[in-house]
Amino acid sequence: MGLRLEKVVPWGRSFDEYRRMFALSDDDLDRRILDCAGGPAAFNAAMNRRGTPIVSCDPVYQFSAAEIARRIDETYPVIVRGVAEDRDRYVWGDIHSPEHLGEVRLAAMQQFLADFEQGLRERRYIAAELPNLPFNPGQFDLALCSHFLFSYSVPLSWDFHRAAIAQLCEIAREVRLFPLLDNHSGQTSIHLDPAIAYLQDGGYHVEICPVNYQFQQGGDRMLRITHP
């Protein structure tokens, strides 16, 4: 992995946001879960406290907690300012201001940082990146991936998306991807329709599901992929 820390923009979401983004039921939480491209989210830490540990993978896990914390300190105010400048692109409900968003995200990332070193030792955090993950076929019941696939439609090509989705479908019986929007344009990703066609041609069951979560305007749907 050639990732440089100065290229990382850490931004972590909470356990409650994960439940809503991916429409996770109580039964879902008891499954073997992979959080792919999880970054500094609080989901893994919260699941471990719940007694149902999961695995998260992300190339950022090659860095230490201190290095990630330092990068959070550097990028946090920049992100909050950017959201404030583009506030019309967001839905202000449960999160009612850019400053409140920053507080919610920072609290989630602090939970991650407090758990990270122990989680590394327990192999709950794995430094790995799509489309080449170090897991066995069918190792997980459910793979989750938020704010990565589809979100970066221009820098990440269709070939990358196809390989990444194929990898997730190989290692998990079910895959859920959220959101379906391109971060830059705010519109549905140009890779969504090709992904659906590719998966259906491969015999997978694919559905676009509404979820009880929306922060980006129009970002209230996930892609759910299940094996035949």
BELCOR-V774432 format. One record per backbone hydrogen bond with DSSP energy under -0.5 kcal/mol. CO is the residue of the C=O (numbers start at 1). NH is the residue of the N-H. Records with the same first field share a line. If there is no record, write none. Layout:
CO->NH ; NH
This chain:
4->7
5->8
13->42
14->18
15->19
16->20
17->21
18->22
19->24
20->23
25->29
26->30
27->30
28->31
31->33
32->141 ; 142
33->55
34->36 ; 144
35->38 ; 57
36->146
38->41
39->41
42->46
43->47
44->48
45->49
46->50
47->51 ; 52
48->51
55->35
56->126
57->37 ; 38
58->61
59->62
60->63
64->68
65->69
66->70
67->71
68->72
69->73
70->74
71->75
72->76
75->79
76->80
77->81
78->82
79->83
80->84
81->85
82->86
84->87
86->89
87->90
89->217
90->92
91->93
94->96
95->93
97->101
98->102
99->103
100->104
101->105
102->106
103->107
104->108
105->109
106->110
107->111
108->112
109->113
110->114
111->115
112->115 ; 116
113->117
115->119
116->120
117->121
118->122
119->124 ; 125
120->123
124->56 ; 126
126->58 ; 128
129->132
131->133
132->129
133->135
136->139
140->173
141->174
142->34
143->176
144->36
145->178
148->152
149->148 ; 151
150->153
151->183
152->156
155->157
157->161
158->162
159->163
160->164
161->165
162->166
163->167
164->168
165->169
166->170
167->171
168->172
170->138
171->140
173->227
174->143
175->225
176->145
177->223
178->147
180->189
182->186
187->182
189->192
190->194
191->195
192->196
193->197
194->198
195->199
196->200
197->201
198->202
199->204
200->203
204->206
205->226
207->209 ; 224
209->222
211->213
215->91
216->219
218->220
220->211
222->209 ; 224
223->177 ; 225
224->207
225->175
226->205
